[in-house]
Amino acid sequence: MDWVSRMNEAITYIEDHITEEIAYSEVAKVACCSAYHFQRMFSFITEVSLSEYIRRRRLTLAAFELQNSQVKVIDLALRYGYDSPEAFARAFQNMHGTTPTAARNPGTKLKAFPRMSFQLSIKGVAEMNYRMEEAGPFTIVGVKNRVNTEKAFEVVPAIWGEAREKGIFEQLWDIRDASHKVRGILGVCANGEFGKNEEFDYILAIVSDQSPPESMVKMDFPEATWAVFEAPGSPDHLQDLWKRLYTEWVPVSAYDLAYLPAIECYLPIEENKNELWVPVVKRQ
């Protein structure tokens, strides 16, 4: 099954379970990738988060039911995962601009978000510089923070700022394995839990074979194949590289994303580039 088919199968899974509690890990399994990668990939491709898409689809279907049946609002609220009619009414009002009760009236304006589908569009406007690397087992050591996915763009820069103030970079640099091919200060997103409260661990780290200093943690990586992408210029370009990875490289490559965290490598400023290390496996 190709990439597009797997993504559409994932949408089918969501639609088939739209009135149930949807486990993101199960959706990602259909797409043959980790929950973390699927959630990020979905957001980059569609420009809406997975949780927001599910919310919109539920409220769209709820509006259809209100217009075409005599279902009670309390029953509808429970069917679509809300704890109370009040919570459902607030969400309904925020999306549709009217109350569930008013939605039954002829002439009431409502919003409909259709089921999503994926198609492959080949752009090829600009090249992507990458190389394949085989790396044996290695360990990273660093500072771990639990981050809410929706607030990541605010929280992660703050983590870097705090690390700079506390001299964390110097501590990490002192214990680095200077001979390892995974270089620089690392940003690692791991242990994602996605659902009502989407969170992940963000680890500001270095490759090191030393014991973690106090207040730091370590994470072991197994032997793996990595696709390594270069992002010339400032670290800001890594964000664009993530999007191009999901929308341009993954769909047409001979690889699938492996069930391991990807690694952002922030290289010394004089190199004027950074790297994104993405664990991959040969596509079956």
C-alpha positions, 0 to 999 in steps of 0.5 A: 500500500502506498503512502497516499493510500495509507493516509486515506485509510487513516482518515477512514479509520477516524470516520469509522470511529468518529463517535468513539474515543479515538486512540491516535496510536491506532490511527497512526498504526493504519498509516504505518508510522508513530503517533508523533510522526502522524500527528506532525505530518497531518498538521504540516500537510493539512495546516490543521491539527489532528485533534482540531480536524476530529473536532470539526468533523464531529460538530459537522455531523452533529449539526446534520443530526440536529437538522434531520432528526429529533435527537436530544442535545444531551444525547448528541453531546455524549455521542460526540465525546462531550462531558456535558450539554454545556460543553457541547453547546460551547464548542458548537457555538464556537464553530457554527456561531449559533446554539444547538437548539437554534440549529434546528430552525430553517434558515440557520447558517451552519458550517460543514467541514467535509471528510478529508482525502489525500492526493499526491502532488509532485512539486519538485520546485527546489532540491532537498539535500540529504544523505543516508547514514547507518548509525550504531547504538548511541546515547543522548544526555540532556534536559527533559521538559514535558510540552503541550503540543499546541503551545510548542511554538511558545514553550520550546524557544523558552526552553532554549532561552532558559538553558542559555541563562543557566549555562546548560549548553556549556554543560552539554558541550563538556560531556559531548562525544566529539567523534560521533556523527550525530553532532551539535546541540540536539532537540529531540521530541519523544514519548508523544501522547496524543488525545485530549491532552497532546503532549511530548517530551522535548529533550535538549541534549548532546550525544554522550557516553557519560552518566547524566549530570544531576537533573539531566536524563539519558535516552538510548537509541538503537542501531538504525538507518537515518535520512539526514537533511541539511537546512542551510542558514538559520535554525528557523529553516528547520521548520520548513524542512519538516514540512518538506520532509512530510509533503515532498520526501516521504511520499515519493521515497523508498522509505517509511518513518521508523518508530524512533524520535527524529533529531534536530541537530543545531550545529556550530554557527560558523557552519551556517547550517543545521541538520534533521536526522530522521530514522527510516526503514525500507518500504515494504 
